[in-house]
Amino acid sequence: MTVVASDAALHRVRVGEFELTLRDLQPADMQAMLALHTQVFGTDVNARWFAWKYGQEPGQGKSQALGAWYGDELIAYCGGVPRTLWQRGKMLHGLQMGDVMVHPAWRGILTRRGPFFHVTQSFHRSRIGAAPDKPFQLGFGFPNQRHLRLGVMLGLMIDDGEMEALHWNTSHPPVPRLPLSLRWRELTATDARFEHCVNSAWQAMRAQAAGLMLGQRDAAYLRWRYADRPADLTAAQELSPRYRFFELRRLWSIAPLGVAVLDLRSASAHWLDWIGPVGSMAIASRACRLEAARAGATSLTAWASAAVARQLEGSVILRREPCAGLAISIASALPEQNPAGLNWWLMGGDTDFL
């Protein structure tokens, strides 16, 4: 496995009395990165997860990252997953920010120009900007509100709104059955129809969503994001898949109406993604609630940007609350429009951590 370095030169910055070295992630840095990730986020990541996200081979995430080092210790880190974006029929090369970390012992040191500022600014400036000088034209991510406010204050990010968590009850009152003209069935990534089904739904989605900022959702992306993501559970629990695919189609059609991605492992099921016409979200939500009830879940949750939430108005949402911010890198280069207000179509699956 190889982690590709950018053209950003290794350089040093002073933070108070300390000198930090900023440089791109290298394969030999894996253990340092995993240790910092575990310390900051408290999650169990390993070499398989690192290869899935940062590996450069076909079918891997091809993520890039930059770290700040004090001597031999990794004390801050900023990474990003390449993401193909579509708006008004045009393709954009996006970089989805993630794994932004600062060692707990360094968080209070000169916050305005501390490790977080230097590692984030250097990473964004080295990769995001106008083509052809930079490989990515738009950087975005899902920070919590505290990190979003800090990023805006430091001139690193633009606040482009928030994600909401929408909640439905799956049992009281009972969810209405689907119309007799529709069929709903599980679809696995090993199914011979998976490729055709997902790609057909994706083409229908793109055709109806020209005014939205939409992340690519073809079969190759769904395989990487969901089917190939290493389980973060014990070996015994891995027998129960984390993500499950379901096809919704009309009775008289061989083409799917759409594909939904669900996590049905807990009492609160999570609807992570929809690939299909955006106008079909309301009926898709009913199908997802029915499936969640069959799995024994008492509620269904979905993360939603404003555009997604608008399509779900009237779907008997029980409650809704903010769950994450939506940030755009200040280094982004978007011709003919302000980076803010991009009319994002985003769900929980657009993150890499849910």
Secondary structure, 3 states (H helix, E strand, C coil): CCCCCCCCCCEEEEECCEEEEEEECCHHHHHHHHHHHHHHHCCCCCHHHHHHHHCCCCCCCCCEEEEEEECCEEEEEEEEEEEEEEECCEEEEEEEEEEEEECHHHCCCCHHHCHHHHHHHHHHHHHECCCCCCCECEEEECCCHHHHHHHHHCCCEEEEEEEEEEEEECCCCCCCCCCCCEEEEEECCCCCCHHHHHHHHHHHHHHHCCCCEEECCCHHHHHHHHHCCCCCCCCCHHHCCCCEEEEEEECCCCCEEEEEEEECCCCEEEEEEEECCHHHHHHHHHHHHHHHHHCCCCEEEEEECHHHHHHCCCCCCCEEEEEEEEEEECCCCCCCCCCCCCCEECEHHHCCCC
